[in-house]
Amino acid sequence: MQNQTHKSQPYHTQKIGFILLHGFTMITFASAVDVLRMANYLSQKELYSWYIYQEENGTPASNGLGLQDSVDAEALFDCDMVFVCGGVEVQKATTPTIKTLLKQLDHQGMVLGSLCNGSVALASAKLMDGYKASLHWEALSAAKEAFYKVEFSEQLYTIDRNRYTCAGGTASMDMMLHLIRLKHGKTLATAVAQQFVMDRIRDASTTQYMTHTEIIGPGYEYVQTAIELMQANLDEVLSMQEIAELIPLSLRQMERLFKRYCHVSPAQYYLRLRLQRAKELLAQTSMSVMQVTVACGFSTSSHFSKAYRNYYGYSPRDQRKPIDPEYTYRISGSGGVINSDLCG
């Protein structure tokens, strides 16, 4: 897929390649491409051209849609940068063919990048060892478990030498705007952002998962501190009394604040964090159910399975065995209600 522009005078065109993996996130890919398109439109120059590669034409995105117009793999070697566009089940989507292609591009000295969970594909090809990288916050803990040589962060995007990685959603817009600003100046980058009704261009250091300001009120800082302690201790679970003492608050005060701001007890919130991490590990790593049990702070696999089934409606083993499209959709969604007798 190559862009159409109002090119009025010669200009060095930067060629950008995109490798679309099965289940790639459409909004992240489209956001990146549209920023480049708008830069061409506003400058009246072909500053950028873009090309997509797919193992098969029409590779479906996570929303089920696909693109038909793609180039051969050889065309990527003529690009200035190549980005891997990932999404759901990115490790499964990173086939041996994709890994080989990425290694060949790296061997040529290609600048490589990723959109959404594409950095997992680069890591799977052993091309991120010793680098810092960003990816979607939901996949962060699983990626850290699987690729300990990569310094994954919660940043919106990360530029580390010849690696350009960003999180999901609209994070690709900010990274591309940064690239435009570096190469063509702040004025053009700002004009592009204005066309997309962006109130600001977010910096790379911006964290992905921000607290909604509308829920902040008296005492919320204690809740936030408690949640941070929970997130830092998913494998070695703290007692509610220990968390309350570390905040510090009385246990009753902490429970009251959690009910006010999170609508669940601290124990229920803690269990939800552990189960969400378990789901990430089951979906995105090859860890056994017993390994996930330990990594998420459960004493026995039976206790883990009971809590997991109660929250998601299916067992940990079923997470890895979708049997029909409706079932797959259900597994990819969020969980339900936690029963208090399963907390702890």
N, C-alpha and C positions, 0 to 999 in steps of 0.2 A: 504494500500500500504506500504510494508516494503522494506527497501533498501537491496541491495546486495553489499557486500564489500569484500576486500581482507584481511579479518581478519586473522592475523598470531599468535596472542597471546591473552590470556584472558585480559579483561579490563572492568571496570564498564561502562556499556552503559547507557547513558542518554536517556530516552524515551520522545519523543516530540509528542504531539497530535495536530491535526489540525481539526477544525470544519469548513466545507465549507458551507457557506450560499449561497442561490440562488443569482446568479449574482456576485459571488466573483471575485476579480481581479486575473486573471491567472498569470500575470507576477510577482506579489508580492508574491503569494504562491510559484510559481516555483523557484523564486530567493531564498527564504528562505530554501526550501528543498535542492536545489543544493549546497548551501554553506555547509550544513551538510554533504551531500554526498561527497563533495570534501575533507572535513576534515577527513572523514573516509579513503578515497582513499590515501591521502598524508601521513597520520599517520600509515597506514597499520593496523589500529585497528578499531573496531566497537565502536567508541566514541558515536555515536548517532544512534538511530533507530526512525522511524517516522511512524505515523499511521493517517489515515484520517477517519473522521466520517461525514456522510451525512444523512439527513433525508430520502432521496431517492437516490439510486445508480444513478450515472450519473447526479447529480445536475449540471445544466449548469452554466458555468462562464459567465462573461460579454461578452466574445467573442463567446459564444454559444457552446463551447466545454465542455465536462464533463469527469469525471474519474469514472471508474467502480469498482475499487478495494477499498473497505472501510471496516471498522470494526464496531462491535456493540458498542453502547454507553458505555457499561460496561467496555470495554477495556481502555477507557480514564481515568478511575479511577486508573489505574496502571501506568499512565504516571507521569513524573516529572514536566512537564509544558504542558499547553494546550492553543493553540492560536485560536482565532476566526478569520476567513478570510472573510471579508466583501467586498462590492463593491457598485454597484448601488442599489438604493431602499433598503438600509440595514434595515431600521426600519420595512418595510413590510416583509422582509426575516427573521426577528427575531421572529419566531413563538412562541407560548406559550410553545411548547415542547423544543425549544432551550433555552428559558429563564429558564425553570425548570431545565434543564440539567446543565446550567451554575451555578445556585444557589446551586445545589447539589455538584458540583465540588468545589465551594467556601467553602461550609460547611465542606467539607473534608479537607480543608486547601490547596487546589491546587493553585500553582502559575499560574495565568491567564494572557494571553496576547492577542494582536490583531494585525492583518495586515490590512493595508488600512483603511477602515471605520468600521472595526470590533469593535473598541472601542465604537461605537454607540450601538452595540448589548449589550456590557457589561453594558453601561450606562442605556439602556432600562431595564435591569435586576436588576437595582439598585446596581450594583457592582463596580461603579466608583465614588460614592459620596465621596468627600474629597480627591480624587486623582488627580494628574496631568496626562495628556494623550495627545497623538498625533493621528492625523488622516489626511487624504488627505486634502490639503489646500482648495480644492473646496467645501468641506462639512463643513468647519470650522465655518463659521458664523451661519449656520443652527443649528449645534450641540450646539453652545454656547447659542442660543435662547432656545433650547429644554431642555438642561440639565445644569441649572445654578449652580448646586452643584459640577460640574466637571470643573477642571481648564484645558481646552483645550489650546494647544499651537501650534505654527507653527514649532516647532522643528521636525527634521527628525525622531527621535524616543525619547521615554521617558521611563525611568525606575524609578518607584516610589514604593518602598517597594516590594510588591509581585505582581506588575502589570507591564507588559512589552508591550508597545504599539508603533506602528510605522505608518508612513504615507504610501502612496501608491507607485506605481512604483518600483524602485529598493531600496527603503529605508530599506526593510526587509533584504537585503544583509548586510548593515552596522550594523543593530542591531544584526543579527546572528554572524557576525564577532566579534562584541564586546563581545558576550557571549562566543565565542570560546577563545578569548584573556583572558577573566577572568578565565576560567576554565583550559585552556591548554597552555596559553602563547602567547606572541606577535609573536614569530617566526612562529608558525603554522597559526595564523590568517593572517599574512602578506603573507605567501606562498599561502594560499587559495585565497586571493585577487589578487595575481599575476596571478593565473590560469584564473581568469575572466577578465584579462586585465584592472584592476582597477588601476588608478594612485595613489589613496590614499584611506584609510578607513576614511570615514567622521565621525566626532564626533557627539554625540547626540545633541549638541547645534547648529549644522548647521541648518539654516532655509531652508525650502523647496523651496520657491519661490524667486529665485535670479534674479536680473536684468541682462540681457544679456550684457556683457561687450562690445560687438562690437557696441552697439548703444550709448554708453556713449560718450559725447563730451562737448564742452563749454556750460554751462548753464543747463546741464541735472540735476544737483543737485536741481535746482529750480522746475523742473518738478516732481522729486521724492518727494520733500517736499509737493508739491501741491497734489499729489496722496495720500500721507499718510494722509493729512488733509481730503480729500474726503472719504477715507476708514474709518476714525474715526467719520465721520458725515454723515452716510447714512440715518439715521432716521430724523435728524434735518438738513436739507440741507442748506449749506452756499451759499451765492451769489458769483458769479465770482469775483466781486469787493472785497468782504471780503477775499477770498482766495488770491487774488493778493496782498492785503495789508499785509497779514500775512506772505507771503513768504520772503521778500517783493520785489515786482516788479510792474511795471505799468501793467494795464490790457492788453494793446497792446503787451507788451513784453512777458507776459505769454502766450497769444494766439499764438504768433509767435513760441515760443519754443514747445508748444504742437503740432502745425502743423508739425514742423521739426521732432520731435521724436516719436510722437504717430499718426500722420497723421489724426488727428481729432481735433476739438476744445476742450477746457477744459470742456465746458458744455456738449458736446457729450460724452466725456470720463466719466464724472461724472454720466451721465444718464446710461451709459453702466454698471458701477459698481453697481448702484442701481438695475437695471434690473437683473443682474447676481445674486445678493443677493436674489432678489424676487424669482427667479427660484429655488434657493437652498431651500428657506423656503417652497415653494409650493411642492417641490418634497420630502422633507425629514422631514417635520413637519406636524402637524395636524392644524396649524394656518388657520383661515378663510381668504378668499381673502381680506376682509376689514382689518383684523389684519396685513396682509402682506403689504397692501397699506400704512398703518401708519408706520410700521417698516422700510419701504424703502423710506419714505419721500415724499409721494405723497399726495396732498391735497384732492383729490376725487378718488373714485374707477373708475369712468369713465375715468379720465385722466390716471390713472395707466393702465387700460385695453387697452386703445388706444396706449400707449407707448409700452406696452408689445407685443401686436399684431403686431405693426409695426416692432419691432426688431426681434421677433421669428417667426412670421407668423401664430400664433394661440393665442387664448385667455388664460388668467390665469386659467380659469376653465378647458379648454381643456388640460392643463398641467397634470391634475389629471385624465383624461379620455382617455387614449390611446385606439383606437378602432381596430387597426390592426398592425401587425409587422412593416410595413413600416412607419406607423404613429409614433409608439413607437420609432423607430430609429431616425426619424426626431426630435422628442421632446428631445431625449437624446443628440442631437448634439448642436453646437454653433449657435448663432444668426446671424443676418445679418447687414443691414445698418441702422443707426439712422438718421432720418430726423431732421433737425435743429429746425423745428417748434414744436417739442415735447420735446425739452430740457428745463430744468428748473423746 
